[in-house]
Amino acid sequence: MAEIAFYKDSFIAIDAEVVPIQERAHQFGDGVYEVIRVYNGKPFYLEAHLERLENSAAAIQLSLPYTLDEIADICHEAVARSAIDEAEIYLQISRGIHSRQHHFPEPTSPVLALTVKEARLVSFKKRMEGFRVLTTEDDRWKNCYIKSLNLLPNVLAKQKAKEFGCDEAIYHENDTVKEGSSSNIFVVKKGLLFTYPPLKGILHGVTRKIVLNLAGELDIETKEEPFSLDFLYEADEVFLSSTSLEIMPVKQVDNQLLPTERPITAKLQEHFQKLK
């Protein structure tokens, strides 16, 4: 097994020094990205991730250097070359290499960069106990549905959570809970499942959509609507969803401990595992 990378038009060593100083991803964060989980050597929900990649690129007027089918083929070949069965694919599209200027360069020359690495795994103990999360005011731009490379606010929120001994930061805006710094958030209250609606202010998570589909199949009533911090504190169950976390229960929000019985979370986790 060997971690591997792809840059521009060829496969390279994972530690190869290839990003030019005038790469716009490097200087401006001018690009979009995706993270795709690989289970048993197979990329999970690859089509949905690439569709979101295409939508993110279109939202910032960025053309793709390859068709989606070609990107899918590169992903499959990268996984095969790595021979890592439990992996994560990271891929990004940038606007390319040009002399530094803020407006779009002409002609454009978008670049694909990709890595395949060992999956980041959460321990069984942590998954059973659940995460501690810290709430923080949302100070990001208003187009978080675009999975852009500009993640400094998320980095700072995650660091703040770490300094307080927490696993994730949860954004709220004027008391309305939105999402995590790298996850979506769900609340269970009186048997109903709540999550923030898919507006521009949050990432439309692939795993979030899987959870909603599973909830429908399991006859769990779902409400995609805003809810308050107090509603979060008083929840019967809380869990996060993301590509790397899958479905992760939450045991504590700020100083508020949550119930340890999580029947709906457990049911969704069980059925998620069957999709792999």
N, C-alpha and C positions, 0 to 999 in steps of 0.2 A: 504494500500500500504506500502511496506517496501523494502528498498534497500537490496540487498543480494549478497553473494559471494560464490565462489566455489574454493577450493584449493586441488589439488592432486587427491582426490577421493571422496570428500564429500562436501555438501553445509554447509556453515558456516555463522555466523553473519558478517555483512559488516565491523565491527570494531574489529574483532577477531585478535589477535596477533599470526600469524601463520608462518611468513617467517623466517626460520632458518638463523643464521648468515652466514652459509656456503652455502647458496643458490647461485648458479652461476649467476642468474639474479641480485641478490643483489650486488655481488662482482665484476662482470665483465660486466654486461649488456649482458650476453650470452643467447640471446633468441630473439624471434620475437613476434609481437603482431598485433592485429586488433581492430578497433572500428566499431561497427555496430549499425546503428540507428534502433529504433523500433517505428513504427507508428501503432497506434490503436492495440497494443499488438502483432504485427507481425514484426519479424526482416526483414529489407529491404535489398534485394539483398544478402541474407545470403550465398547462394552458391558461388557467386563471391568473397565474402570476404574470405570464407574458402579456396577457390582455391588459392587465393593470399597468404594466410597463409601457405598453403602447399608448394607453390613455394619459399617463403621466407625461410622456414625451410630447404628445400632441398638445397638452395644456401649456407647455413652455415653448411651443413652436420648434421642437427638435425632431429632425428626421432620424430614422433608424438606419444604421449602416448595413443591416441585414434584414431580410424578411423574418417574421416570427417563426416560420418553419425552419429557416436556417439557424436562428438563435437556438431553437429547440434541439436541432441536430448537434450544435456545438456543445450544449449542456450535456446531452447524452454521451457524446464522445469524451468530454472532460471527465465525467463520472467513470466511464469505462477505463480511461487511461489511469485514473487515480486508484481504481480498484478498492475504493472506500465504500463500504456498504451503508454505513450510518454517517451521512455527510451533510454539509450545507453548501449550497451553491450561492455565491455572492456575485451578482452581475450588475454592471452599471454602463450607462450610455452617457458620454459627455459630448460637448459641442466641438471638442477636438483641440488641435494644437495651432495656435495663432499668436501673433504679437499682441501684447496686452492692450485691450480696449474694452469698454463696457458694453457697447452695442454689439449685435451679432456680427461676426465676421462673414465676409463674402469672398469666395464661395465657402460654403460650410463643408466640413469634413469630419462628421461624427465618428466617435471611436467606441468600440466595445471593449470593456475589461471584465474579466471573470476569474474567480478562484473557486476551487473545490477544497474544502478542509473538513477535518473531523467535526462531527456535530457537537455543539455545546449541549451537554446533557445535564438535567436537573436530577439530583439524587432522589432516590425513592423516599427517603426520610423527609426531605424538604417538600416533596410533592404531597406527602400525606399530611404534614403539619400545616403547610400553606405559607404564603408570603406575608411579610409585613410591608405595608405601603404608607407613603407619606403624601399628603395632599399639598399642592402648590399652585399658585396663581398662574394661569396660562399667559405666557408672554411671547408666544410664537406668532408667525405671520398667519394670515387668515385663510390660506389655501393649503391646509394640511392634508387634503385628499390627494395632493400631488406628492408622490414619494420622491422628494428631491434630495440632493446631496447636502443641503443646508441644514445641519442637525445640531448646531452649537447650542440652541436653547434646550434641546433634548439631552445633550451631554451634561449641561449644567444642572438640569433637574435630576438626572440620574446620579450625579455626583453628590448633590444635596441629600438625596435619599440615602446614599451610602454613608455619608457622614453622620446621619441620624440612626444608623443601624438598620436601615430598611432595604428591601429588595427592589422596589419600584417606586416611581413618583407618579401621582395621579393629578392630572391637570383639571382645574376648575376655573370657570370664568363667571364672575359675579354670582358666586354660590352655585352655579350649574356645573355638575360633574361631566367631563367630556371623554377623556381617555387617558391611558398611561403614556409615559415618555417613549415606550417602545411596545405598547400593547393596547388592546381595546379592553373595556371593562364592562362586566355584567353584574346586575344585582337581582337577587331573588327575594321577593316580598309576597307573603301569603300565596305561595304557589305560582306567582306570575314572574316572568323573566323580563327584566328591563335593561335597555341599553340605549345610549345616545343615538339619535337618528343619523343616517349617512349623508350629512351635509358637508359643506366645504371645510368645516372646522375640525374634522377628524379624518384619520386615515381609514379608508374602506377596506378593512383587513380581510384577507382571504380566509383566515381561520375564523374571523368573526362571522363571515357568511356561512361557513361550514356549520358553526354552532347554531345559527338561526335555522338552517335547513334541518339539522338534527332535531332541534326543538319542535319544528313542525311535524316531523315524522313521529315523534314521541308524544304528541298532543300536549306539549307544554306551551301554554299561551304566552305570547311574546308581545311586548310593547316597546316600539322604537320611539322613545320620547325623552325629553330632558328630565332630569331629576336633581334634587338638591344635595348638598353635603349632609344635612340632617337625615335625609332619606338613605344615604349611603351608610351613615353611622348606625342606623336602626335596622339595617338589612338582616334578613334571615340567613342569606348566603351571599358571598361576593366571590367572583372569580375573574381572572384575566385570560385573554386569548392572544396568541401570536404564533408565528411559524416556529420559533424556537421553544416557546413555553407550552405549546399546545393549549390545554385547558388547565390553568393553574389556580387552585383555591387561594383565598386570602383569609388569613387568621386575625389580622389586626389592621385597622385604619387609623392612623395617627395614634392616639392613646386609647382608642375604643377597641376592645376585644370583641370578636364576632363568635357566634355559635360554632361549636365543633361538629355538629351534625349537619351534613351537607348532602341530602339525598338527591337533589336535582343536579348539582354539580357532579356527583358520583355517577349518576345515570348518563350524563352527557360525556363524561370521561370514558366510561365503558364503551359507549357506542362510537366514540371517536377512534378508539383503538382498533375497532373492527374495520375502519376505512383504510388502514395502512396496507 
